[in-house]
Amino acid sequence: MIEKIEGGITAAQGFKAAGVHSGVKYRSLDLGLLTSDVPAKCFIGYTSNKVKAAPIQVMMEANPSELQAFVVNSGNANALTGKRGIEDVYTIRAHAAAALGIDEELVGVISTGLIGRFLDMPKILYGIDRAAKELTYGLEADSDFAEAIMTTDTRKKEAAYRVKLEDGSLITIAGVAKGSGMIAPHLKVLQGTTLSFIVTDAVLTENFKGTWQEILDDTFNMISVDGDQSTNDMSVLLANGLSGSEIADEDPNFIAALRKLMKELAYKVVEDGEGVTKVIEVEVRGAQSKEDAVAAVKSIIRSPLVKTAIFGSDPNYGRIMMALGNSGVDFDIEKVKLTIIGSGIEVPILECGMPVFEDQRSVDIVRMAMEGDTVKIIVTLGDGDYSAVGWGCDLSYDYVKINAEYST
């Protein structure tokens, strides 16, 4: 049994949160604090960008197996801040630990926002003290935390599920994400910005790390807004075990629910991308390997020419094939099939390397299919056994405007 329930990050047993205004941003909430009543097993995926923000560097060096709290500030990425940025992260950890009465090693830290600016530490430390006093659970706490971690996001991204495991116990998985621009995650376990926090009261062990990476690869690592990977990307899973369930590492219901939740959050990130008017879903079938299927999907959803064609509902399928050809995947053009689905219309475009349609009426039908809020592109490469699905978005005038004025 997998049941979607109301709520966000505090829906699972033993988790509390707060979101406050520290003053880093002019008015909106800008500092979030997430805690567990007991130390929680943690699994963390980090950005693979060579330029890593200070909190990413500190977290990767610490390589925690358990955490009990996470401090998140928005409005300032604490990236390209050198030694001072690193020292500020350690100060935040120590201050939060003292405010919560826990060990420093149990505190995680992440930042999101403008790159190349030093943190205003008096404001950050004030925010931590205030958040520590306001920790609670429930819908308001969920909402405040979700808002506090936002940057150019226009909406909060939350989800929660109740799951019945094979041993009969009920557990909860809940999560929150942020992200709108600078999004093309390549998160690796032990390796604007996409941040996601997933919590559960299920019992997990270190053996779950491989499954966690697989789910990351199929969800957050399969989205792209603009093809740029942030210096601050991070995805966190915290499992405090307070449900008292049996170990859920291999429980199919738990894995299915976690995958469902992370896919939902990843989709919400794309849906709220900077300047987005349409979501693009790309499914590649018939590949000779999983790697080929993934490479083909990513090449298509990251192509500026594909994205602008979707924005303008321009039935120029040659751009899709161009992106496919640039993917590095080996295929026989005479076996390729291309279909576009949108606005309740499914239109075959290409088969055996040749266009299915020729007259103007057919072109108009393709344009109609591309005018919906979601445009799905299906590419069949051949008769292979592997497939992959990814999500991207169009590239609009507003995206250029937002990013041309980001720091001002």
Long-range contacts (C-beta under 8 A, 24 or more apart in sequence): 1-162, 1-163, 1-164, 1-253, 2-161, 2-162, 2-163, 2-164, 2-253, 2-256, 2-257, 2-260, 3-161, 3-162, 3-163, 4-159, 4-160, 4-161, 5-160, 5-161, 5-162, 5-172, 6-139, 6-160, 7-138, 7-139, 7-142, 7-158, 7-160, 7-174, 8-139, 8-142, 8-143, 8-145, 8-146, 8-156, 8-158, 8-159, 8-160, 8-174, 8-175, 8-176, 9-34, 9-141, 9-142, 9-145, 9-146, 9-158, 9-174, 9-175, 9-176, 9-197, 9-199, 10-136, 10-137, 10-138, 10-141, 10-142, 10-145, 10-174, 11-142, 11-160, 11-172, 11-174, 12-160, 12-171, 12-172, 12-173, 12-174, 12-199, 12-200, 12-201, 12-240, 12-242, 13-172, 13-201, 13-240, 13-242, 13-243, 14-38, 14-201, 14-240, 14-242, 15-137, 15-174, 15-199, 15-201, 15-238, 15-240, 16-135, 16-136, 16-137, 16-141, 17-135, 17-136, 17-137, 17-141, 17-142, 17-144, 17-145, 18-130, 18-131, 18-132, 18-134, 18-135, 18-136, 18-141, 18-144, 18-145, 19-131, 19-141, 19-143, 19-144, 19-145, 19-146, 19-147, 19-148, 19-149, 20-127, 20-130, 20-131, 20-134, 20-144, 20-148, 21-127, 22-73, 22-123, 22-124, 22-126, 22-127, 22-130, 23-120, 23-123, 23-126, 23-127, 24-73, 24-74, 24-75, 24-76, 24-113, 24-119, 24-120, 24-123, 24-124, 24-127, 25-74, 25-75, 28-147, 28-150, 29-144, 29-147, 29-148, 30-73, 30-74, 30-75, 30-127, 30-148, 31-71, 31-72, 31-73, 31-74, 31-124, 31-127, 31-128, 31-131, 31-148, 32-70, 32-71, 32-72, 32-73, 32-74, 32-131, 32-144, 32-145, 32-148, 32-149, 33-69, 33-70, 33-71, 33-72, 33-96, 33-128, 33-131, 33-132, 33-135, 33-145, 34-69, 34-70, 34-72, 34-145, 34-197, 34-199, 35-68, 35-69, 35-70, 35-100, 35-135, 36-67, 36-68, 36-69, 36-199, 36-238, 36-240, 37-240, 37-242, 38-68, 38-240, 38-241, 38-242, 39-66, 39-67, 39-68, 39-106, 39-240, 40-66, 40-67, 40-68, 40-199, 40-238, 40-239, 40-240, 40-241, 41-65, 41-66, 41-204, 41-205, 41-206, 41-208, 41-238, 41-239, 41-240, 41-241, 42-66, 42-67, 42-108, 42-236, 42-237, 42-238, 42-239, 43-189, 43-204, 43-208, 43-209, 43-212, 43-236, 43-237, 43-239, 44-108, 44-189, 44-190, 44-234, 44-235, 44-236, 44-237, 45-187, 45-188, 45-189, 45-191, 45-212, 45-213, 45-216, 45-220, 45-233, 45-234, 45-235, 45-236, 46-187, 46-188, 46-189, 46-190, 46-191, 46-233, 46-234, 47-185, 47-186, 47-187, 47-229, 47-230, 47-231, 47-232, 47-233, 47-234, 48-186, 48-187, 48-188, 48-191, 48-229, 49-186, 49-229, 49-230, 49-231, 49-233, 51-79, 51-80, 51-231, 52-79, 52-231, 53-77, 53-78, 53-79, 53-80, 53-85, 53-111, 53-115, 53-231, 53-232, 54-78, 54-79, 54-81, 54-85, 54-86, 54-88, 54-89, 54-111, 55-89, 55-109, 55-110, 55-111, 55-232, 56-110, 56-231, 56-232, 56-234, 57-86, 57-89, 58-86, 58-89, 58-90, 58-93, 58-109, 59-108, 59-109, 59-110, 59-234, 60-190, 60-191, 62-105, 63-190, 64-105, 64-106, 64-108, 65-206, 66-106, 67-106, 67-107, 67-108, 67-236, 67-238, 68-100, 68-102, 68-106, 68-107, 69-96, 69-97, 69-100, 69-102, 69-106, 69-107, 69-108, 70-107, 70-108, 70-109, 70-110, 70-197, 70-236, 70-238, 71-96, 71-107, 71-108, 71-109, 71-110, 71-128, 72-109, 72-110, 72-111, 72-112, 72-148, 72-149, 72-195, 72-197, 73-111, 73-112, 73-113, 73-119, 73-124, 73-127, 74-111, 74-112, 74-113, 74-148, 74-149, 74-150, 74-151, 74-178, 75-112, 75-113, 75-114, 75-151, 76-111, 76-113, 76-114, 76-117, 76-118, 76-119, 76-120, 77-111, 77-112, 77-113, 77-114, 77-115, 77-117, 77-193, 77-231, 77-232, 78-111, 78-118, 78-119, 79-111, 79-115, 79-116, 79-231, 79-232, 80-115, 80-116, 80-231, 81-116, 81-117, 81-118, 81-119, 84-118, 85-118, 85-119, 88-118, 88-119, 88-121, 88-124, 91-121, 91-125, 92-124, 92-125, 92-128, 95-125, 95-128, 95-129, 96-128, 96-132, 99-128, 99-129, 99-132, 100-132, 108-236, 110-195, 110-232, 110-234, 111-232, 112-149, 112-151, 112-178, 112-192, 112-193, 112-195, 112-232, 113-151, 113-192, 113-193, 114-406, 114-407, 115-231, 142-176, 145-176, 146-176, 146-178, 149-176, 149-178, 149-195, 150-178, 151-178, 151-180, 151-192, 151-193, 152-180, 152-181, 152-192, 152-274, 152-402, 152-406, 153-178, 153-179, 153-180, 153-272, 154-180, 154-272, 155-268, 155-272, 157-265, 157-268, 157-269, 157-272, 159-261, 159-264, 159-265, 159-268, 160-261, 161-257, 161-260, 161-261, 163-202, 163-253, 163-254, 163-257, 164-253, 165-202, 165-245, 165-246, 165-248, 165-251, 165-253, 165-254, 166-246, 166-251, 166-252, 166-253, 167-245, 167-246, 167-251, 169-243, 169-244, 169-245, 169-246, 170-243, 171-200, 171-201, 171-202, 171-243, 171-245, 171-248, 171-254, 172-200, 172-201, 172-243, 173-198, 173-199, 173-200, 173-202, 173-254, 173-257, 173-258, 173-261, 174-198, 174-199, 174-200, 174-261, 175-199, 175-261, 175-262, 175-265, 176-265, 177-265, 177-266, 177-268, 177-269, 178-269, 179-225, 179-269, 179-272, 179-273, 180-225, 180-269, 180-272, 180-273, 180-274, 181-225, 181-226, 181-273, 181-274, 181-399, 181-402, 181-403, 182-225, 182-226, 182-228, 182-229, 182-230, 183-223, 183-224, 183-225, 183-226, 183-228, 183-230, 183-269, 183-270, 183-273, 184-223, 184-224, 184-225, 184-226, 184-227, 184-228, 184-229, 184-302, 185-220, 185-221, 185-223, 185-229, 185-230, 185-233, 185-235, 186-221, 186-229, 186-233, 187-216, 187-220, 187-221, 187-233, 187-234, 187-235, 188-213, 189-213, 189-216, 192-230, 192-274, 193-230, 193-231, 193-232, 193-233, 194-220, 194-223, 194-230, 194-233, 194-234, 194-235, 194-269, 195-232, 195-233, 195-234, 195-235, 196-220, 196-234, 196-235, 196-236, 196-262, 196-265, 196-266, 197-236, 197-238, 198-235, 198-236, 198-237, 198-238, 198-258, 198-261, 198-262, 199-237, 199-238, 199-239, 199-240, 200-237, 200-238, 200-239, 200-240, 200-254, 200-258, 201-239, 201-240, 201-241, 201-242, 201-243, 201-245, 202-239, 202-241, 202-243, 202-245, 202-248, 202-251, 202-254, 203-239, 203-241, 203-243, 203-244, 203-245, 203-246, 203-247, 203-248, 204-237, 204-239, 204-241, 204-247, 204-248, 204-249, 205-247, 205-249, 207-249, 208-239, 208-249, 211-249, 211-250, 211-255, 212-237, 215-255, 215-258, 215-259, 215-262, 216-262, 217-294, 218-259, 218-263, 218-388, 219-259, 219-262, 219-263, 219-265, 219-266, 220-262, 220-265, 220-266, 220-269, 222-266, 222-294, 222-297, 222-298, 222-388, 222-389, 222-390, 222-391, 223-266, 223-267, 223-269, 223-270, 223-301, 223-390, 223-391, 223-392, 224-270, 224-298, 224-301, 224-302, 224-390, 224-391, 224-392, 225-269, 225-270, 225-273, 225-274, 225-276, 225-392, 225-393, 226-273, 226-274, 226-395, 226-399, 227-302, 227-304, 266-391, 267-391, 270-391, 270-392, 270-393, 271-393, 273-393, 273-399, 274-398, 274-399, 274-402, 274-403, 275-395, 275-396, 275-397, 275-398, 275-399, 275-400, 275-401, 275-402, 276-393, 276-394, 276-396, 276-399, 277-311, 277-373, 277-394, 277-396, 278-310, 278-311, 278-372, 278-373, 278-374, 278-375, 278-393, 278-394, 279-373, 279-374, 279-375, 279-391, 279-392, 279-393, 280-306, 280-307, 280-310, 280-374, 280-375, 280-376, 280-377, 280-391, 280-392, 280-393, 280-394, 281-374, 281-375, 281-376, 281-377, 281-389, 281-390, 281-391, 282-376, 282-377, 282-379, 282-389, 282-390, 282-391, 282-392, 283-376, 283-377, 283-378, 283-379, 283-387, 283-388, 283-389, 284-379, 284-380, 284-381, 284-387, 284-388, 284-389, 285-378, 285-379, 285-380, 285-381, 285-387, 286-335, 286-380, 286-381, 286-382, 286-383, 286-384, 286-386, 286-387, 287-329, 287-381, 287-382, 287-384, 287-386, 287-387, 287-388, 288-330, 288-381, 288-382, 288-384, 288-386, 289-384, 289-386, 290-386, 290-388, 292-329, 292-330, 292-381, 292-384, 292-386, 293-381, 293-386, 293-387, 293-388, 294-388, 294-390, 295-327, 295-328, 295-329, 296-324, 296-327, 296-329, 296-379, 296-381, 296-388, 297-388, 297-389, 297-390, 298-327, 298-390, 299-323, 299-324, 299-326, 299-327, 299-328, 299-329, 300-324, 300-327, 300-377, 300-379, 300-390, 300-392, 301-390, 301-391, 301-392, 302-392, 304-395, 307-392, 307-393, 307-394, 307-395, 308-394, 308-395, 310-370, 310-375, 310-394, 311-394, 311-395, 311-396, 313-367, 313-370, 313-371, 314-367, 314-370, 315-363, 315-366, 315-367, 315-370, 317-349, 317-350, 317-355, 317-366, 320-377, 320-379, 321-350, 324-379, 329-381, 331-381, 331-382, 332-382, 335-380, 335-381, 335-382, 335-383, 336-379, 336-380, 336-381, 336-382, 337-378, 337-379, 337-380, 338-377, 338-378, 338-379, 338-380, 339-377, 339-378, 340-366, 340-369, 340-370, 340-375, 340-376, 340-377, 340-378, 341-369, 341-375, 341-376, 341-377, 341-378, 342-368, 342-369, 342-370, 342-371, 342-372, 342-374, 342-375, 342-376, 343-368, 343-369, 343-370, 343-371, 343-372, 344-372, 345-369
